[in-house]
Amino acid sequence: MKASAEELLKLLPGPATDKWPEGLPFTQALAHGTMSVELFRPIGADHQQPHEQDELYFIAAGRSEFLRDGQRLSCQAGDVLFVPARMPHRFENFSSDFITWVVFWGPAGGE
């Protein structure tokens, strides 16, 4: 399996929804078993809610602040962030070129 950020970015943003009025900022790249990979490029604001699986963010481009369970972290291209299942989190103050890969895996509730 292979995914190309260049090809996936052509699909973003996706259709607008009530939750994502600027259009869906993510698209699935790969999936196998409990693992899935998405490319995430928020526009305007990050409206995501806690997820049922553990996740990793691999920052591919740009910079951002990351709120993780009340803690604020600076992140930039080359960084990786871990978020356990069900933990509140979001990106804020992200640069216009901000893009991150997201990897979800494992059972609902986390490992």
C-alpha positions as CSV (number, residue, x, y, z in Angstrom):
1,M,0.0,0.0,0.0
2,K,1.1,3.5,-0.7
3,A,-0.5,6.9,-0.2
4,S,0.6,10.2,-1.8
5,A,0.1,13.5,0.0
6,E,0.2,15.3,-3.3
7,E,-2.7,13.2,-4.7
8,L,-4.7,13.3,-1.4
9,L,-4.5,17.1,-1.2
10,K,-6.4,17.4,-4.4
11,L,-9.4,15.9,-2.6
12,L,-9.3,18.5,0.2
13,P,-11.4,20.2,1.3
14,G,-14.2,17.7,0.9
15,P,-17.9,18.6,1.1
16,A,-19.1,21.1,3.7
17,T,-21.0,19.8,6.7
18,D,-22.6,21.3,9.8
19,K,-19.5,20.3,11.8
20,W,-17.0,21.3,9.0
21,P,-18.6,24.4,7.3
22,E,-15.3,25.1,5.4
23,G,-15.4,21.5,4.0
24,L,-14.1,18.2,5.3
25,P,-10.4,18.7,6.2
26,F,-9.4,15.1,6.0
27,T,-9.4,12.1,3.6
28,Q,-8.6,8.5,4.2
29,A,-5.3,7.4,2.7
30,L,-5.0,3.7,3.8
31,A,-6.8,1.2,5.9
32,H,-6.0,-2.4,7.1
33,G,-7.6,-4.1,10.1
34,T,-8.0,-1.6,12.9
35,M,-5.5,0.7,11.4
36,S,-6.4,3.7,9.2
37,V,-4.4,6.6,7.9
38,E,-5.8,10.0,7.0
39,L,-4.3,13.2,5.7
40,F,-5.7,16.2,7.7
41,R,-5.5,19.8,6.6
42,P,-7.7,22.0,8.8
43,I,-9.0,25.3,7.4
44,G,-10.2,28.1,9.7
45,A,-10.7,26.0,12.9
46,D,-10.2,22.5,14.0
47,H,-13.5,21.1,15.1
48,Q,-12.5,17.6,15.9
49,Q,-13.8,15.7,18.9
50,P,-12.0,12.9,20.9
51,H,-11.7,9.7,18.9
52,E,-12.4,6.1,20.0
53,Q,-9.0,4.8,19.0
54,D,-5.4,5.8,19.9
55,E,-3.8,8.0,17.3
56,L,-0.5,9.4,16.1
57,Y,-0.1,12.7,14.2
58,F,3.0,13.0,12.0
59,I,3.3,16.7,11.1
60,A,4.1,16.9,7.4
61,A,4.2,20.6,6.8
62,G,3.7,23.9,8.6
63,R,3.4,24.7,12.3
64,S,0.7,24.7,14.9
65,E,-0.2,24.8,18.6
66,F,-1.6,21.5,19.8
67,L,-4.0,21.3,22.7
68,R,-4.0,17.9,24.3
69,D,-6.1,17.4,27.5
70,G,-5.5,21.0,28.6
71,Q,-1.7,21.1,27.7
72,R,-0.5,23.4,24.9
73,L,2.4,22.2,22.7
74,S,4.1,23.8,19.8
75,C,4.6,21.5,16.8
76,Q,6.1,21.7,13.4
77,A,7.0,19.6,10.3
78,G,8.9,16.6,11.5
79,D,7.2,16.3,14.9
80,V,5.0,13.3,16.0
81,L,2.3,13.6,18.6
82,F,0.5,10.8,20.5
83,V,-3.1,11.0,21.7
84,P,-4.8,8.2,23.6
85,A,-8.3,7.3,22.8
86,R,-11.0,9.6,24.1
87,M,-8.6,12.4,25.1
88,P,-9.8,15.9,24.1
89,H,-7.4,17.5,21.6
90,R,-7.2,20.0,18.6
91,F,-4.9,22.1,16.6
92,E,-4.9,25.9,17.0
93,N,-3.1,28.8,15.4
94,F,-1.9,26.6,12.6
95,S,-0.1,28.0,9.6
96,S,-1.8,28.1,6.2
97,D,0.4,25.3,4.9
98,F,-0.3,23.0,7.9
99,I,-0.8,19.3,7.0
100,T,-0.6,16.3,9.2
101,W,-0.9,12.5,8.7
102,V,-3.1,10.8,11.3
103,V,-2.8,7.2,12.1
104,F,-5.6,5.5,14.1
105,W,-5.3,1.9,15.4
106,G,-6.4,-0.6,18.0
107,P,-9.7,-1.3,19.8
108,A,-12.3,1.3,20.8
109,G,-11.1,2.8,24.1
110,G,-7.4,2.4,23.2
111,E,-4.8,0.0,24.2
